[in-house]
Amino acid sequence: MAELFWSVGIGLILIGVGIKWGLFEWFGKLPGDLRYEGEHFVFFAPITSMLLISLVLSLLLWIFNR
């Protein structure tokens, strides 16, 4: 159980460092990500970005569970 907490903690630190260094600027700017800006309304749905993240996480979990 302690290994899980260490892994999650290190993963969150790496994600935070990646955000700080600008490694995730692509998020929300891929083709298929929807963004609509009206006069008093903004709608944002990062569909393609979330599908890509889901695919990568599923692949990583599959590899680690083998």
mmCIF file as Biopython writes it, N, C-alpha, C and O atoms, coordinates in Angstrom:
data_model
#
loop_
_atom_site.group_PDB
_atom_site.id
_atom_site.type_symbol
_atom_site.label_atom_id
_atom_site.label_alt_id
_atom_site.label_comp_id
_atom_site.label_asym_id
_atom_site.label_entity_id
_atom_site.label_seq_id
_atom_site.pdbx_PDB_ins_code
_atom_site.Cartn_x
_atom_site.Cartn_y
_atom_site.Cartn_z
_atom_site.occupancy
_atom_site.B_iso_or_equiv
_atom_site.auth_seq_id
_atom_site.auth_asym_id
_atom_site.pdbx_PDB_model_num
ATOM 1   N N  . MET A ? 1  ? 0.824   -1.194 0.000   1.0 0.0 1  A 1 
ATOM 2   C CA . MET A ? 1  ? 0.000   0.000  0.000   1.0 0.0 1  A 1 
ATOM 3   C C  . MET A ? 1  ? 0.863   1.251  0.000   1.0 0.0 1  A 1 
ATOM 4   O O  . MET A ? 1  ? 0.533   2.242  -0.651  1.0 0.0 1  A 1 
ATOM 5   N N  . ALA A ? 2  ? 1.972   1.201  0.734   1.0 0.0 2  A 1 
ATOM 6   C CA . ALA A ? 2  ? 2.860   2.359  0.791   1.0 0.0 2  A 1 
ATOM 7   C C  . ALA A ? 2  ? 3.470   2.642  -0.582  1.0 0.0 2  A 1 
ATOM 8   O O  . ALA A ? 2  ? 3.702   3.800  -0.930  1.0 0.0 2  A 1 
ATOM 9   N N  . GLU A ? 3  ? 3.733   1.583  -1.368  1.0 0.0 3  A 1 
ATOM 10  C CA . GLU A ? 3  ? 4.294   1.783  -2.698  1.0 0.0 3  A 1 
ATOM 11  C C  . GLU A ? 3  ? 3.328   2.548  -3.596  1.0 0.0 3  A 1 
ATOM 12  O O  . GLU A ? 3  ? 3.740   3.363  -4.422  1.0 0.0 3  A 1 
ATOM 13  N N  . LEU A ? 4  ? 2.041   2.275  -3.421  1.0 0.0 4  A 1 
ATOM 14  C CA . LEU A ? 4  ? 1.031   2.986  -4.204  1.0 0.0 4  A 1 
ATOM 15  C C  . LEU A ? 4  ? 1.051   4.472  -3.883  1.0 0.0 4  A 1 
ATOM 16  O O  . LEU A ? 4  ? 1.008   5.301  -4.792  1.0 0.0 4  A 1 
ATOM 17  N N  . PHE A ? 5  ? 1.115   4.817  -2.607  1.0 0.0 5  A 1 
ATOM 18  C CA . PHE A ? 5  ? 1.145   6.224  -2.218  1.0 0.0 5  A 1 
ATOM 19  C C  . PHE A ? 5  ? 2.403   6.916  -2.730  1.0 0.0 5  A 1 
ATOM 20  O O  . PHE A ? 5  ? 2.345   8.061  -3.177  1.0 0.0 5  A 1 
ATOM 21  N N  . TRP A ? 6  ? 3.539   6.226  -2.666  1.0 0.0 6  A 1 
ATOM 22  C CA . TRP A ? 6  ? 4.778   6.801  -3.184  1.0 0.0 6  A 1 
ATOM 23  C C  . TRP A ? 6  ? 4.669   7.025  -4.694  1.0 0.0 6  A 1 
ATOM 24  O O  . TRP A ? 6  ? 5.080   8.068  -5.201  1.0 0.0 6  A 1 
ATOM 25  N N  . SER A ? 7  ? 4.125   6.061  -5.393  1.0 0.0 7  A 1 
ATOM 26  C CA . SER A ? 7  ? 3.995   6.170  -6.849  1.0 0.0 7  A 1 
ATOM 27  C C  . SER A ? 7  ? 3.068   7.308  -7.242  1.0 0.0 7  A 1 
ATOM 28  O O  . SER A ? 7  ? 3.378   8.082  -8.148  1.0 0.0 7  A 1 
ATOM 29  N N  . VAL A ? 8  ? 1.939   7.411  -6.566  1.0 0.0 8  A 1 
ATOM 30  C CA . VAL A ? 8  ? 0.993   8.494  -6.861  1.0 0.0 8  A 1 
ATOM 31  C C  . VAL A ? 8  ? 1.620   9.839  -6.529  1.0 0.0 8  A 1 
ATOM 32  O O  . VAL A ? 8  ? 1.476   10.794 -7.293  1.0 0.0 8  A 1 
ATOM 33  N N  . GLY A ? 9  ? 2.307   9.926  -5.413  1.0 0.0 9  A 1 
ATOM 34  C CA . GLY A ? 9  ? 2.951   11.180 -5.021  1.0 0.0 9  A 1 
ATOM 35  C C  . GLY A ? 9  ? 4.014   11.620 -6.008  1.0 0.0 9  A 1 
ATOM 36  O O  . GLY A ? 9  ? 4.061   12.788 -6.395  1.0 0.0 9  A 1 
ATOM 37  N N  . ILE A ? 10 ? 4.863   10.696 -6.417  1.0 0.0 10 A 1 
ATOM 38  C CA . ILE A ? 10 ? 5.904   11.031 -7.391  1.0 0.0 10 A 1 
ATOM 39  C C  . ILE A ? 10 ? 5.280   11.409 -8.728  1.0 0.0 10 A 1 
ATOM 40  O O  . ILE A ? 10 ? 5.750   12.332 -9.394  1.0 0.0 10 A 1 
ATOM 41  N N  . GLY A ? 11 ? 4.223   10.703 -9.124  1.0 0.0 11 A 1 
ATOM 42  C CA . GLY A ? 11 ? 3.527   11.040 -10.365 1.0 0.0 11 A 1 
ATOM 43  C C  . GLY A ? 11 ? 2.935   12.438 -10.329 1.0 0.0 11 A 1 
ATOM 44  O O  . GLY A ? 11 ? 3.029   13.176 -11.310 1.0 0.0 11 A 1 
ATOM 45  N N  . LEU A ? 12 ? 2.325   12.811 -9.205  1.0 0.0 12 A 1 
ATOM 46  C CA . LEU A ? 12 ? 1.753   14.148 -9.083  1.0 0.0 12 A 1 
ATOM 47  C C  . LEU A ? 12 ? 2.836   15.227 -9.103  1.0 0.0 12 A 1 
ATOM 48  O O  . LEU A ? 12 ? 2.639   16.300 -9.672  1.0 0.0 12 A 1 
ATOM 49  N N  . ILE A ? 13 ? 3.968   14.940 -8.487  1.0 0.0 13 A 1 
ATOM 50  C CA . ILE A ? 13 ? 5.086   15.890 -8.525  1.0 0.0 13 A 1 
ATOM 51  C C  . ILE A ? 13 ? 5.573   16.074 -9.960  1.0 0.0 13 A 1 
ATOM 52  O O  . ILE A ? 13 ? 5.817   17.200 -10.393 1.0 0.0 13 A 1 
ATOM 53  N N  . LEU A ? 14 ? 5.716   14.978 -10.695 1.0 0.0 14 A 1 
ATOM 54  C CA . LEU A ? 14 ? 6.170   15.071 -12.085 1.0 0.0 14 A 1 
ATOM 55  C C  . LEU A ? 14 ? 5.172   15.833 -12.954 1.0 0.0 14 A 1 
ATOM 56  O O  . LEU A ? 14 ? 5.574   16.608 -13.822 1.0 0.0 14 A 1 
ATOM 57  N N  . ILE A ? 15 ? 3.892   15.621 -12.731 1.0 0.0 15 A 1 
ATOM 58  C CA . ILE A ? 15 ? 2.876   16.367 -13.480 1.0 0.0 15 A 1 
ATOM 59  C C  . ILE A ? 15 ? 2.950   17.850 -13.143 1.0 0.0 15 A 1 
ATOM 60  O O  . ILE A ? 15 ? 2.842   18.694 -14.033 1.0 0.0 15 A 1 
ATOM 61  N N  . GLY A ? 16 ? 3.133   18.172 -11.871 1.0 0.0 16 A 1 
ATOM 62  C CA . GLY A ? 16 ? 3.263   19.577 -11.462 1.0 0.0 16 A 1 
ATOM 63  C C  . GLY A ? 16 ? 4.468   20.249 -12.088 1.0 0.0 16 A 1 
ATOM 64  O O  . GLY A ? 16 ? 4.381   21.392 -12.537 1.0 0.0 16 A 1 
ATOM 65  N N  . VAL A ? 17 ? 5.597   19.544 -12.121 1.0 0.0 17 A 1 
ATOM 66  C CA . VAL A ? 17 ? 6.802   20.097 -12.752 1.0 0.0 17 A 1 
ATOM 67  C C  . VAL A ? 17 ? 6.565   20.280 -14.252 1.0 0.0 17 A 1 
ATOM 68  O O  . VAL A ? 17 ? 6.987   21.281 -14.832 1.0 0.0 17 A 1 
ATOM 69  N N  . GLY A ? 18 ? 5.893   19.319 -14.874 1.0 0.0 18 A 1 
ATOM 70  C CA . GLY A ? 18 ? 5.586   19.434 -16.300 1.0 0.0 18 A 1 
ATOM 71  C C  . GLY A ? 18 ? 4.694   20.623 -16.605 1.0 0.0 18 A 1 
ATOM 72  O O  . GLY A ? 18 ? 4.884   21.294 -17.620 1.0 0.0 18 A 1 
ATOM 73  N N  . ILE A ? 19 ? 3.727   20.893 -15.745 1.0 0.0 19 A 1 
ATOM 74  C CA . ILE A ? 19 ? 2.857   22.060 -15.934 1.0 0.0 19 A 1 
ATOM 75  C C  . ILE A ? 19 ? 3.653   23.338 -15.752 1.0 0.0 19 A 1 
ATOM 76  O O  . ILE A ? 19 ? 3.487   24.287 -16.518 1.0 0.0 19 A 1 
ATOM 77  N N  . LYS A ? 20 ? 4.511   23.374 -14.754 1.0 0.0 20 A 1 
ATOM 78  C CA . LYS A ? 20 ? 5.334   24.564 -14.485 1.0 0.0 20 A 1 
ATOM 79  C C  . LYS A ? 20 ? 6.246   24.874 -15.666 1.0 0.0 20 A 1 
ATOM 80  O O  . LYS A ? 20 ? 6.415   26.042 -16.018 1.0 0.0 20 A 1 
ATOM 81  N N  . TRP A ? 21 ? 6.839   23.851 -16.287 1.0 0.0 21 A 1 
ATOM 82  C CA . TRP A ? 21 ? 7.739   24.034 -17.419 1.0 0.0 21 A 1 
ATOM 83  C C  . TRP A ? 21 ? 7.017   24.187 -18.750 1.0 0.0 21 A 1 
ATOM 84  O O  . TRP A ? 21 ? 7.665   24.383 -19.778 1.0 0.0 21 A 1 
ATOM 85  N N  . GLY A ? 22 ? 5.688   24.102 -18.755 1.0 0.0 22 A 1 
ATOM 86  C CA . GLY A ? 22 ? 4.924   24.299 -19.978 1.0 0.0 22 A 1 
ATOM 87  C C  . GLY A ? 22 ? 4.872   23.087 -20.895 1.0 0.0 22 A 1 
ATOM 88  O O  . GLY A ? 22 ? 4.696   23.239 -22.103 1.0 0.0 22 A 1 
ATOM 89  N N  . LEU A ? 23 ? 5.023   21.878 -20.341 1.0 0.0 23 A 1 
ATOM 90  C CA . LEU A ? 23 ? 4.995   20.683 -21.176 1.0 0.0 23 A 1 
ATOM 91  C C  . LEU A ? 23 ? 3.582   20.272 -21.580 1.0 0.0 23 A 1 
ATOM 92  O O  . LEU A ? 23 ? 3.415   19.400 -22.432 1.0 0.0 23 A 1 
ATOM 93  N N  . PHE A ? 24 ? 2.571   20.885 -20.984 1.0 0.0 24 A 1 
ATOM 94  C CA . PHE A ? 24 ? 1.189   20.507 -21.284 1.0 0.0 24 A 1 
ATOM 95  C C  . PHE A ? 24 ? 0.430   21.634 -21.982 1.0 0.0 24 A 1 
ATOM 96  O O  . PHE A ? 24 ? -0.788  21.742 -21.841 1.0 0.0 24 A 1 
ATOM 97  N N  . GLU A ? 25 ? 1.140   22.469 -22.730 1.0 0.0 25 A 1 
ATOM 98  C CA . GLU A ? 25 ? 0.476   23.554 -23.451 1.0 0.0 25 A 1 
ATOM 99  C C  . GLU A ? 25 ? -0.392  23.039 -24.592 1.0 0.0 25 A 1 
ATOM 100 O O  . GLU A ? 25 ? -1.288  23.746 -25.055 1.0 0.0 25 A 1 
ATOM 101 N N  . TRP A ? 26 ? -0.137  21.818 -25.048 1.0 0.0 26 A 1 
ATOM 102 C CA . TRP A ? 26 ? -0.914  21.234 -26.135 1.0 0.0 26 A 1 
ATOM 103 C C  . TRP A ? 26 ? -2.322  20.862 -25.676 1.0 0.0 26 A 1 
ATOM 104 O O  . TRP A ? 26 ? -3.227  20.715 -26.497 1.0 0.0 26 A 1 
ATOM 105 N N  . PHE A ? 27 ? -2.507  20.708 -24.348 1.0 0.0 27 A 1 
ATOM 106 C CA . PHE A ? 27 ? -3.796  20.250 -23.844 1.0 0.0 27 A 1 
ATOM 107 C C  . PHE A ? 27 ? -4.890  21.251 -24.201 1.0 0.0 27 A 1 
ATOM 108 O O  . PHE A ? 27 ? -4.811  22.424 -23.837 1.0 0.0 27 A 1 
ATOM 109 N N  . GLY A ? 28 ? -5.892  20.786 -24.902 1.0 0.0 28 A 1 
ATOM 110 C CA . GLY A ? 28 ? -7.013  21.625 -25.290 1.0 0.0 28 A 1 
ATOM 111 C C  . GLY A ? 28 ? -6.836  22.297 -26.633 1.0 0.0 28 A 1 
ATOM 112 O O  . GLY A ? 28 ? -7.711  23.050 -27.060 1.0 0.0 28 A 1 
ATOM 113 N N  . LYS A ? 29 ? -5.733  22.047 -27.309 1.0 0.0 29 A 1 
ATOM 114 C CA . LYS A ? 29 ? -5.491  22.693 -28.597 1.0 0.0 29 A 1 
ATOM 115 C C  . LYS A ? 29 ? -5.378  21.692 -29.740 1.0 0.0 29 A 1 
ATOM 116 O O  . LYS A ? 29 ? -4.952  22.051 -30.837 1.0 0.0 29 A 1 
ATOM 117 N N  . LEU A ? 30 ? -5.750  20.457 -29.495 1.0 0.0 30 A 1 
ATOM 118 C CA . LEU A ? 30 ? -5.699  19.434 -30.539 1.0 0.0 30 A 1 
ATOM 119 C C  . LEU A ? 30 ? -6.937  19.536 -31.431 1.0 0.0 30 A 1 
ATOM 120 O O  . LEU A ? 30 ? -7.970  20.054 -31.005 1.0 0.0 30 A 1 
ATOM 121 N N  . PRO A ? 31 ? -6.832  19.039 -32.676 1.0 0.0 31 A 1 
ATOM 122 C CA . PRO A ? 31 ? -8.026  18.993 -33.520 1.0 0.0 31 A 1 
ATOM 123 C C  . PRO A ? 31 ? -9.081  18.095 -32.864 1.0 0.0 31 A 1 
ATOM 124 O O  . PRO A ? 31 ? -8.765  16.987 -32.431 1.0 0.0 31 A 1 
ATOM 125 N N  . GLY A ? 32 ? -10.280 18.547 -32.792 1.0 0.0 32 A 1 
ATOM 126 C CA . GLY A ? 32 ? -11.349 17.789 -32.150 1.0 0.0 32 A 1 
ATOM 127 C C  . GLY A ? 32 ? -11.695 18.327 -30.776 1.0 0.0 32 A 1 
ATOM 128 O O  . GLY A ? 32 ? -12.707 17.925 -30.200 1.0 0.0 32 A 1 
ATOM 129 N N  . ASP A ? 33 ? -10.886 19.223 -30.233 1.0 0.0 33 A 1 
ATOM 130 C CA . ASP A ? 33 ? -11.214 19.886 -28.971 1.0 0.0 33 A 1 
ATOM 131 C C  . ASP A ? 33 ? -12.141 21.056 -29.289 1.0 0.0 33 A 1 
ATOM 132 O O  . ASP A ? 33 ? -11.807 21.923 -30.097 1.0 0.0 33 A 1 
ATOM 133 N N  . LEU A ? 34 ? -13.283 21.071 -28.661 1.0 0.0 34 A 1 
ATOM 134 C CA . LEU A ? 34 ? -14.299 22.074 -28.967 1.0 0.0 34 A 1 
ATOM 135 C C  . LEU A ? 34 ? -14.158 23.294 -28.072 1.0 0.0 34 A 1 
ATOM 136 O O  . LEU A ? 34 ? -13.983 23.172 -26.860 1.0 0.0 34 A 1 
ATOM 137 N N  . ARG A ? 35 ? -14.235 24.461 -28.677 1.0 0.0 35 A 1 
ATOM 138 C CA . ARG A ? 35 ? -14.212 25.712 -27.926 1.0 0.0 35 A 1 
ATOM 139 C C  . ARG A ? 35 ? -15.137 26.696 -28.631 1.0 0.0 35 A 1 
ATOM 140 O O  . ARG A ? 35 ? -14.967 26.993 -29.813 1.0 0.0 35 A 1 
ATOM 141 N N  . TYR A ? 36 ? -16.101 27.189 -27.898 1.0 0.0 36 A 1 
ATOM 142 C CA . TYR A ? 36 ? -17.034 28.183 -28.421 1.0 0.0 36 A 1 
ATOM 143 C C  . TYR A ? 36 ? -17.054 29.361 -27.469 1.0 0.0 36 A 1 
ATOM 144 O O  . TYR A ? 36 ? -17.262 29.193 -26.268 1.0 0.0 36 A 1 
ATOM 145 N N  . GLU A ? 37 ? -16.840 30.542 -27.998 1.0 0.0 37 A 1 
ATOM 146 C CA . GLU A ? 37 ? -16.879 31.752 -27.190 1.0 0.0 37 A 1 
ATOM 147 C C  . GLU A ? 37 ? -17.970 32.674 -27.715 1.0 0.0 37 A 1 
ATOM 148 O O  . GLU A ? 37 ? -17.910 33.164 -28.843 1.0 0.0 37 A 1 
ATOM 149 N N  . GLY A ? 38 ? -18.952 32.892 -26.879 1.0 0.0 38 A 1 
ATOM 150 C CA . GLY A ? 38 ? -19.986 33.851 -27.200 1.0 0.0 38 A 1 
ATOM 151 C C  . GLY A ? 38 ? -19.698 35.166 -26.488 1.0 0.0 38 A 1 
ATOM 152 O O  . GLY A ? 38 ? -18.613 35.362 -25.942 1.0 0.0 38 A 1 
ATOM 153 N N  . GLU A ? 39 ? -20.668 36.053 -26.500 1.0 0.0 39 A 1 
ATOM 154 C CA . GLU A ? 39 ? -20.464 37.353 -25.852 1.0 0.0 39 A 1 
ATOM 155 C C  . GLU A ? 39 ? -20.335 37.212 -24.335 1.0 0.0 39 A 1 
ATOM 156 O O  . GLU A ? 39 ? -19.481 37.850 -23.720 1.0 0.0 39 A 1 
ATOM 157 N N  . HIS A ? 40 ? -21.183 36.375 -23.735 1.0 0.0 40 A 1 
ATOM 158 C CA . HIS A ? 40 ? -21.161 36.184 -22.282 1.0 0.0 40 A 1 
ATOM 159 C C  . HIS A ? 40 ? -21.065 34.711 -21.913 1.0 0.0 40 A 1 
ATOM 160 O O  . HIS A ? 40 ? -21.497 34.303 -20.834 1.0 0.0 40 A 1 
ATOM 161 N N  . PHE A ? 41 ? -20.501 33.920 -22.808 1.0 0.0 41 A 1 
ATOM 162 C CA . PHE A ? 41 ? -20.523 32.480 -22.601 1.0 0.0 41 A 1 
ATOM 163 C C  . PHE A ? 41 ? -19.298 31.848 -23.248 1.0 0.0 41 A 1 
ATOM 164 O O  . PHE A ? 41 ? -18.923 32.210 -24.363 1.0 0.0 41 A 1 
ATOM 165 N N  . VAL A ? 42 ? -18.682 30.914 -22.553 1.0 0.0 42 A 1 
ATOM 166 C CA . VAL A ? 42 ? -17.567 30.152 -23.110 1.0 0.0 42 A 1 
ATOM 167 C C  . VAL A ? 42 ? -17.842 28.679 -22.851 1.0 0.0 42 A 1 
ATOM 168 O O  . VAL A ? 42 ? -18.101 28.273 -21.718 1.0 0.0 42 A 1 
ATOM 169 N N  . PHE A ? 43 ? -17.781 27.882 -23.917 1.0 0.0 43 A 1 
ATOM 170 C CA . PHE A ? 43 ? -17.940 26.439 -23.805 1.0 0.0 43 A 1 
ATOM 171 C C  . PHE A ? 43 ? -16.650 25.789 -24.279 1.0 0.0 43 A 1 
ATOM 172 O O  . PHE A ? 43 ? -16.171 26.071 -25.377 1.0 0.0 43 A 1 
ATOM 173 N N  . PHE A ? 44 ? -16.090 24.920 -23.445 1.0 0.0 44 A 1 
ATOM 174 C CA . PHE A ? 44 ? -14.832 24.250 -23.774 1.0 0.0 44 A 1 
ATOM 175 C C  . PHE A ? 44 ? -14.971 22.776 -23.456 1.0 0.0 44 A 1 
ATOM 176 O O  . PHE A ? 44 ? -15.303 22.415 -22.327 1.0 0.0 44 A 1 
ATOM 177 N N  . ALA A ? 45 ? -14.720 21.913 -24.440 1.0 0.0 45 A 1 
ATOM 178 C CA . ALA A ? 45 ? -14.784 20.462 -24.257 1.0 0.0 45 A 1 
ATOM 179 C C  . ALA A ? 45 ? -13.567 19.839 -24.936 1.0 0.0 45 A 1 
ATOM 180 O O  . ALA A ? 45 ? -13.563 19.665 -26.155 1.0 0.0 45 A 1 
ATOM 181 N N  . PRO A ? 46 ? -12.523 19.497 -24.153 1.0 0.0 46 A 1 
ATOM 182 C CA . PRO A ? 46 ? -11.305 18.920 -24.743 1.0 0.0 46 A 1 
ATOM 183 C C  . PRO A ? 46 ? -11.464 17.428 -25.051 1.0 0.0 46 A 1 
ATOM 184 O O  . PRO A ? 46 ? -10.829 16.589 -24.411 1.0 0.0 46 A 1 
ATOM 185 N N  . ILE A ? 47 ? -12.299 17.104 -26.016 1.0 0.0 47 A 1 
ATOM 186 C CA . ILE A ? 47 ? -12.651 15.720 -26.307 1.0 0.0 47 A 1 
ATOM 187 C C  . ILE A ? 47 ? -11.428 14.916 -26.760 1.0 0.0 47 A 1 
ATOM 188 O O  . ILE A ? 47 ? -11.156 13.852 -26.205 1.0 0.0 47 A 1 
ATOM 189 N N  . THR A ? 48 ? -10.697 15.402 -27.748 1.0 0.0 48 A 1 
ATOM 190 C CA . THR A ? 48 ? -9.548  14.671 -28.270 1.0 0.0 48 A 1 
ATOM 191 C C  . THR A ? 48 ? -8.446  14.550 -27.232 1.0 0.0 48 A 1 
ATOM 192 O O  . THR A ? 48 ? -7.832  13.491 -27.105 1.0 0.0 48 A 1 
ATOM 193 N N  . SER A ? 49 ? -8.187  15.616 -26.491 1.0 0.0 49 A 1 
ATOM 194 C CA . SER A ? 49 ? -7.144  15.577 -25.458 1.0 0.0 49 A 1 
ATOM 195 C C  . SER A ? 49 ? -7.478  14.542 -24.387 1.0 0.0 49 A 1 
ATOM 196 O O  . SER A ? 49 ? -6.597  13.804 -23.946 1.0 0.0 49 A 1 
ATOM 197 N N  . MET A ? 50 ? -8.728  14.481 -23.969 1.0 0.0 50 A 1 
ATOM 198 C CA . MET A ? 50 ? -9.118  13.521 -22.935 1.0 0.0 50 A 1 
ATOM 199 C C  . MET A ? 50 ? -9.073  12.089 -23.466 1.0 0.0 50 A 1 
ATOM 200 O O  . MET A ? 50 ? -8.719  11.173 -22.723 1.0 0.0 50 A 1 
ATOM 201 N N  . LEU A ? 51 ? -9.419  11.880 -24.722 1.0 0.0 51 A 1 
ATOM 202 C CA . LEU A ? 51 ? -9.300  10.543 -25.314 1.0 0.0 51 A 1 
ATOM 203 C C  . LEU A ? 51 ? -7.839  10.099 -25.367 1.0 0.0 51 A 1 
ATOM 204 O O  . LEU A ? 51 ? -7.530  8.937  -25.102 1.0 0.0 51 A 1 
ATOM 205 N N  . LEU A ? 52 ? -6.948  11.019 -25.707 1.0 0.0 52 A 1 
ATOM 206 C CA . LEU A ? 52 ? -5.530  10.696 -25.745 1.0 0.0 52 A 1 
ATOM 207 C C  . LEU A ? 52 ? -4.994  10.356 -24.356 1.0 0.0 52 A 1 
ATOM 208 O O  . LEU A ? 52 ? -4.247  9.388  -24.205 1.0 0.0 52 A 1 
ATOM 209 N N  . ILE A ? 53 ? -5.359  11.129 -23.349 1.0 0.0 53 A 1 
ATOM 210 C CA . ILE A ? 53 ? -4.933  10.857 -21.980 1.0 0.0 53 A 1 
ATOM 211 C C  . ILE A ? 53 ? -5.500  9.526  -21.497 1.0 0.0 53 A 1 
ATOM 212 O O  . ILE A ? 53 ? -4.795  8.763  -20.837 1.0 0.0 53 A 1 
ATOM 213 N N  . SER A ? 54 ? -6.752  9.237  -21.811 1.0 0.0 54 A 1 
ATOM 214 C CA . SER A ? 54 ? -7.363  7.967  -21.436 1.0 0.0 54 A 1 
ATOM 215 C C  . SER A ? 54 ? -6.634  6.792  -22.080 1.0 0.0 54 A 1 
ATOM 216 O O  . SER A ? 54 ? -6.405  5.769  -21.435 1.0 0.0 54 A 1 
ATOM 217 N N  . LEU A ? 55 ? -6.277  6.937  -23.328 1.0 0.0 55 A 1 
ATOM 218 C CA . LEU A ? 55 ? -5.549  5.879  -24.036 1.0 0.0 55 A 1 
ATOM 219 C C  . LEU A ? 55 ? -4.183  5.635  -23.399 1.0 0.0 55 A 1 
ATOM 220 O O  . LEU A ? 55 ? -3.796  4.486  -23.185 1.0 0.0 55 A 1 
ATOM 221 N N  . VAL A ? 56 ? -3.455  6.702  -23.096 1.0 0.0 56 A 1 
ATOM 222 C CA . VAL A ? 56 ? -2.123  6.557  -22.494 1.0 0.0 56 A 1 
ATOM 223 C C  . VAL A ? 56 ? -2.222  5.933  -21.105 1.0 0.0 56 A 1 
ATOM 224 O O  . VAL A ? 56 ? -1.451  5.029  -20.781 1.0 0.0 56 A 1 
ATOM 225 N N  . LEU A ? 57 ? -3.150  6.396  -20.290 1.0 0.0 57 A 1 
ATOM 226 C CA . LEU A ? 57 ? -3.299  5.829  -18.947 1.0 0.0 57 A 1 
ATOM 227 C C  . LEU A ? 57 ? -3.736  4.371  -18.991 1.0 0.0 57 A 1 
ATOM 228 O O  . LEU A ? 57 ? -3.254  3.560  -18.200 1.0 0.0 57 A 1 
ATOM 229 N N  . SER A ? 58 ? -4.636  4.029  -19.896 1.0 0.0 58 A 1 
ATOM 230 C CA . SER A ? 58 ? -5.054  2.628  -20.040 1.0 0.0 58 A 1 
ATOM 231 C C  . SER A ? 58 ? -3.891  1.746  -20.452 1.0 0.0 58 A 1 
ATOM 232 O O  . SER A ? 58 ? -3.737  0.636  -19.942 1.0 0.0 58 A 1 
ATOM 233 N N  . LEU A ? 59 ? -3.073  2.235  -21.372 1.0 0.0 59 A 1 
ATOM 234 C CA . LEU A ? 59 ? -1.906  1.478  -21.808 1.0 0.0 59 A 1 
ATOM 235 C C  . LEU A ? 59 ? -0.914  1.293  -20.660 1.0 0.0 59 A 1 
ATOM 236 O O  . LEU A ? 59 ? -0.390  0.195  -20.475 1.0 0.0 59 A 1 
ATOM 237 N N  . LEU A ? 60 ? -0.649  2.343  -19.891 1.0 0.0 60 A 1 
ATOM 238 C CA . LEU A ? 60 ? 0.269   2.236  -18.758 1.0 0.0 60 A 1 
ATOM 239 C C  . LEU A ? 60 ? -0.249  1.268  -17.700 1.0 0.0 60 A 1 
ATOM 240 O O  . LEU A ? 60 ? 0.518   0.456  -17.181 1.0 0.0 60 A 1 
ATOM 241 N N  . LEU A ? 61 ? -1.520  1.340  -17.376 1.0 0.0 61 A 1 
ATOM 242 C CA . LEU A ? 61 ? -2.093  0.425  -16.390 1.0 0.0 61 A 1 
ATOM 243 C C  . LEU A ? 61 ? -2.058  -1.019 -16.884 1.0 0.0 61 A 1 
ATOM 244 O O  . LEU A ? 61 ? -1.814  -1.941 -16.107 1.0 0.0 61 A 1 
ATOM 245 N N  . TRP A ? 62 ? -2.301  -1.207 -18.170 1.0 0.0 62 A 1 
ATOM 246 C CA . TRP A ? 62 ? -2.235  -2.549 -18.741 1.0 0.0 62 A 1 
ATOM 247 C C  . TRP A ? 62 ? -0.821  -3.108 -18.631 1.0 0.0 62 A 1 
ATOM 248 O O  . TRP A ? 62 ? -0.630  -4.275 -18.288 1.0 0.0 62 A 1 
ATOM 249 N N  . ILE A ? 63 ? 0.174   -2.259 -18.928 1.0 0.0 63 A 1 
ATOM 250 C CA . ILE A ? 63 ? 1.570   -2.702 -18.867 1.0 0.0 63 A 1 
ATOM 251 C C  . ILE A ? 63 ? 1.962   -3.036 -17.420 1.0 0.0 63 A 1 
ATOM 252 O O  . ILE A ? 63 ? 2.597   -4.062 -17.177 1.0 0.0 63 A 1 
ATOM 253 N N  . PHE A ? 64 ? 1.593   -2.187 -16.467 1.0 0.0 64 A 1 
ATOM 254 C CA . PHE A ? 64 ? 1.983   -2.414 -15.072 1.0 0.0 64 A 1 
ATOM 255 C C  . PHE A ? 64 ? 1.248   -3.578 -14.433 1.0 0.0 64 A 1 
ATOM 256 O O  . PHE A ? 64 ? 1.767   -4.174 -13.490 1.0 0.0 64 A 1 
ATOM 257 N N  . ASN A ? 65 ? 0.071   -3.921 -14.905 1.0 0.0 65 A 1 
ATOM 258 C CA . ASN A ? 65 ? -0.684  -5.039 -14.332 1.0 0.0 65 A 1 
ATOM 259 C C  . ASN A ? 65 ? -0.291  -6.391 -14.920 1.0 0.0 65 A 1 
ATOM 260 O O  . ASN A ? 65 ? -0.768  -7.420 -14.441 1.0 0.0 65 A 1 
ATOM 261 N N  . ARG A ? 66 ? 0.547   -6.421 -15.924 1.0 0.0 66 A 1 
ATOM 262 C CA . ARG A ? 66 ? 0.971   -7.682 -16.525 1.0 0.0 66 A 1 
ATOM 263 C C  . ARG A ? 66 ? 1.931   -8.359 -15.667 1.0 0.0 66 A 1 
ATOM 264 O O  . ARG A ? 66 ? 2.405   -9.444 -16.006 1.0 0.0 66 A 1 
#
